[in-house]
Amino acid sequence: MPALLALVVLAVLALVPARAEEVLRVGDQRGNARALMEAAGVLDGLSYRLEWSEFPAAAPLLEALNAGAIDAGGVGDAPFTFAAAAGVPVKAFLAFRNRQDGLAILVPPDSPVRTVADLAGKRIATNRGSIGHQIVLAALEEAGLPADSVSFRFLPPADAKLALALGAVDAWSTWEPYTSAAELAGLVRVVRDGNGITPGLSFAVASETALRTKRALLADYAQRLARARAWALNDPGPYAAAWSKLIGLPEAVPLRWFGRAAYRTVPIDAAVIADEQRIIDLYVRAGLIPPARAPRAEAILDTGFSAALVAVR
């Protein structure tokens, strides 16, 4: 009889569907969050499955998020702002600040351009709507020059670097690791970096659906990512070594980048909201975002994840 009862129980259990494993689908760019978290050893003991997808840049990552192919990802303030203005249902739930030495307007070492004012009438290569575009607009405003005082050549980094070397443009506005690599090779000189004129923000973002249905998973992910950032901030060497091996650039490049950037996790607070609003307003003034489509910063930033950072401090 006990054996018969056991068979009945097993038969009943076989008819009950197993509880589906929860999955958090995260978009990443090579060498970023996944590489950092694996190097820091913060992915042990997950109560859910972390499903990674790799993208070549922020724009296709945000397109995937808009299509519902991923739940979350990491992006810079510029692509995030443009995606929100384009109607992508995305919000930032974790913020990172860093120094902006590596976000810079670069010229050849022998260029006569010495100041931002000298850029008037010159050709500048960068990606349209990127943080490279952002620093040029901010630097021109700081110098009292209109946005149309320079001629933009919208090129991806590899093409922009070549255009500068060939003299097809006068300056190249770019970000890391391109700045550190070009500086260490002696190919460029910095005219203006982003310190003081750009906020140095990047974000962990999620779809509005994921923020409703996977909030606990996002909170756990946020805490682990913040722990990894704290680990790398304390000693950038191990992450630089892992990044160098993965990407194939000399270790001196990420060491220079990580060492001076000093990435740190910050809660989405009033200061972050104010800085994001300044970014939105800059793009509106430059005519890149129509006023009617410009979001309010507080509407695209989720302030409810600060508790995830408490355990990290």
N, C-alpha and C positions, 0 to 999 in steps of 0.2 A: 504493500500500500504506500509506504513512503516513497518508493521508487516511482510509482505511478503518479503520485502528487508532484514529485520533482519534474517529471516529464510534462505534466500539465502546466506547471509554472513556466518552464522553458518555452513551451508552445505559446503561451500568452505573451511572454516577453518578446518573442520573435515577431509578434503582430504589432507591438508598440514601436513606433518609429523612434530611432535614437535621436537624442537632442543634437541638433546641428551645431557644429563648432562655430563660435563667433569668429568673424574674420574682419580685420582692418586692412583695407587696401591702400597702400601708401605709394605715392609717386615720388621719385627721387631723381637727382642728377648724379652722374658718376663722381664718386669721391666725396659725396656730401653726407646726408644723414645716415644712410646705411653703413657706409665705411666708418664714419665716426662712432656710431653706436656699437658696431662690432669690435672696433679697436678698443673702445672703452669698457667692453664687457658688460653692458647694461641690458642685454636682451635675454638673460636667463630668467626662467620662471614665469614666462608669459602664460596667462590664463586664456589666451585667444591666439589665433594664428595671424601673424603679420605677413601680408602678401605684398612684396615689393614689385614695382614696375619702374624701369629706368627710362628717362627721357633725355634728349640732347640739350634741352633748354626749358625755360619756364613756360614759354608760350604753348608748346604742345602738351605740357603737363596740365596746364589750366584748361586746355581744350578737352583733355581726357576727363578732367573733373566735371566740366560742364556737361559732358556726354554721359556721366554716371559710371564711367569705367573705373574710377578710383574714388576713394573717400577723402583723402587728404594728401598733402605734399608740402614741400618747402620752396618758397619763391622770394625774390627780392621785392622791395616796395614798389618799384616802377611797373613790372608786369602785373602785380596784384592790383594796383590802382587802375590800370587800363582794363583789366578783365572785369572788375567791379563796375566800371563806367560802361562797359559793353553789355552789361546785364547778366553776366555769369553769376549764378547763385552761390557765391563764395564769401566766407568770412575768415578773418585771421583769428586764431585762438591762442597764439603764443608769439612773442616778439623777441628779436635779438638785436642788440646794438653792437656796433664795432667802430673803431677809428677808421677814418676814410683816407689814409695815406695811399692806399692802393686803388682808389677811384680817382683817376687823374686825367688831365689833358696833357698829352705828350707831344713833344717835337723832337726832331733830330738834334744831337748835341751841338751841331754848328749852326742851328737855325737862328736867324735874327730876332725871332719872337721871344720876348723876355717876360711880357706881362699879358694879362687878358686883353687889355686895350690894344695890344699889338696884333691881336687876332682879327680885328675889324677888317672885313674884306677878304679874309682867308678861307680856305677850304678845310673843313673838319670832317673826318671819317668817324662814324659810330653807328650803332644800331638804332633805328627809329624807335622811340618810346622806351629806350633802355635807361639804366642808371647813367650810362655814358652820355646820353642825350640830356638827362636831367642835370648833370653837373655843368654842362655847357650853358644851359639856360640859366641856372642859378649864378654861375660866374659872370655871365653877361649882365644880369640884373645888378649884381654887386658892383660891377664896373660902370653902371649907368648906361649900358648899351642895349639897344633893342635886339630882340631875338633874330631879326632878319639882317643883322649886321655881319653875320658870317654865312657861308654857304655850306650846307650840310651835304655830305655824301654818305648815304645810308648803306653800310657794308657790314657783313659779319666780321668778327675779330681777325680771322686769318687773312681775309682780303684787305681789311683796313691796314693791317701791319705791312702787307706787301705794298699797298698804295703809298704808305708813308715812306718806305724804303726807296721806292722808285720816283718819289717826288710828285706823284699824281695828286697828293693832298699835302696840306701844310702842317696839319696836326691830326692826332688820333686821340679820341676820348674813350677810355676803356676802364677795365676793372681787373680784379685778380682772377686767375694767376697771371694774366697777360702783362700787367704792369711790372710785377716783380721779375718775371722772366726777361722782359725787355730791358729793365734797369740793370739786372745782373750781367746781361750780355753787352752792356755799354751802348745800346742802340738808341736810347732816348734820354730826354731831360724833361722833368716835370715843370710845367708852367703854372698849374694850379691844381691842388688836390681838393678833395671834397670836404675836408675838415672845416667846420664853421658855416658852410653854406648848404650842406646836405645832411640829413639826420642820421645816416648810417643804420637804417632799419632793414631787416628782413623778417619774414614771417613763416610760421607754420600755419597753413590754411586748411580749411575743410569745407565740404559742400554743406549747404543748409540742411539737407537730408541727413547727412552723417552727424551733424551737430545735434539733431533731434533724436536720432535712433541709436547712435553709437557713442554717446557722450562719455560714458564710463571708460570705454576703450581709448578714446582720445585723451582723457585725463591721465590715464596710465602711460600712454605713449609720450605725452607732454612731459611728465615727470622724468621718464627715462632719458628723453632727449636733453632735458635740462641738466641732468646728472652728467651726461656725456660731454656737454658743452663746458661744464665746470671742470671736468677732468682735463680737457684739452687746454683750457685757460690756465690751469695750474702748471702744466708742463706741455707745451706744444710739440715737443720732440717726438714722442711715440706716434702721435697722429700724423705728423709730418712724414715720418718714415713710412707709415702705412699708405698714406696718400701718394707719396712719391713712387712707391712700388706699383700701385694700382694705375696711376695715370701715365707714368713713364717719364716724368720730368725730374731733373736733379733735385735732391732733397733740399738744397739751398733755397729753392723757389718757395715751397710751402713753409719752410722755417721763417723766411723773411715775411711772407704773407701772414701766417698765423701769429707770429711774434708781435708784429706791430698792429694788427687788426684788433687783437684782444676781444674776440667775440664773447659776449655774455648774454645770458637769458634775462629778460626783464618782463614783468607783468604788463598786460595791456592796461595802462592807467591813463590819467589825464594828460601826462606828458607825451605818451605815445599817440594818443588821439589827436593832440594838438599838432604834432609833427606830421602825422598822416594827412591832416587837413591842409597843412601848408604845402604838401606835395600835390594834392588835388588842385589847390588854388594856383600853383605854379603852372600846371599843365593847362588849366583853363585860360590863364593870362597869355600863354604861348599859343593858344588856339588849337591845342592837341586834343582837348576834351571839350565838347560843346557844353556851355553852361547848363542847358536843360538836362543833360545826361550826367552831370557831375554828382557823384554820391556824397553824402555827408559821412565824415570819418566814423562817427559813432554808430552809424548804421551798418558798417561793414567790419567792425571790430567787436569780437566777443570778449567781454571782460570777466567771464565766469570761470576762468581756469586758474586764477591766482593761487588757489589752494594747492594746485599741483606743484607749485614752486616752493611752498613752505618747507616741505620735507627735504628739499635740496640744500637749503641754506644752513 
